[in-house]
Structure formats: C-alpha cells, structure tokens
Amino acid sequence: MFDPMNIRERLTAPDTHPEGPLGHNLIAVAIAFGARFSDHPTINKDREEFTGRDITRDRRPRSRLVQLLVVRTREVAETTKTHRIRTLDNVRVLVLLEAMSARVSSHHPFSARS
C-alpha cells in the first residue's frame, strides 16, 4: 500500500519531493496502526488490564491507548478534510482508518459512531 522509500524520502526532504511532505492525517494513521500491532510494554500492560476488565462477548485483547489513538486519528482526518480532498494518500488513510475504526466503534465509549 505504501512504498517505504517514498515515505522515507518525503520525510527527509519534504520540500524537494514531487509529492510534497507527508500529511498530518497519514502520519496519524501510521502511528495508530503501528500502536495497534506494537509489542511495547506499556501497550501490552494496557491490553492485559483492559481485557481483564472487559465484560463483552468477545475476549479479544484491546488497548485503551490504541482506541484513543484511533479516535484522535479520526479527528485529524476530519480536521484535514481527508474525505473531501481526492488524493491517493487520502484514500490510503481512509482505508486504513476504516479498518481500525470498525473495530473500535463498537467498543469505545467516546466513539463518533453509534
């Protein structure tokens, strides 16, 4: 979906790259998606604690930190009008965000979706 070399070039030389700098929405979704699959001790501890107190049907491990990152990423996407401006990066952001939001929306009390 993303070319690592392209992303690296856009991060290191945003003013000279033909596609320009990376958007805030793309960076936010990358951080949220990375946190979802992270093995960082803080996120793992949060998953253990939250899953232990979770009383829903499915006992999949979830992290409140990751859920909050997804909600904040959705806010960044709304602020930058990602859904209104047609670019390839925005399509990628929305596809990744939808994949994460579908999982969070039914579990997170602060979710924008009902």
ABEGO torsion letter per residue (X at the ends): XBBAAAAAAAAABAAABAAEBBBAAAAAAAAAAAAAABABAAAAAAAAAAAAABABABABBBBAAAAAAAAAAAAAAAAAGAAABBBAAAAAAAAAAAAAAAAAAAABAABABX
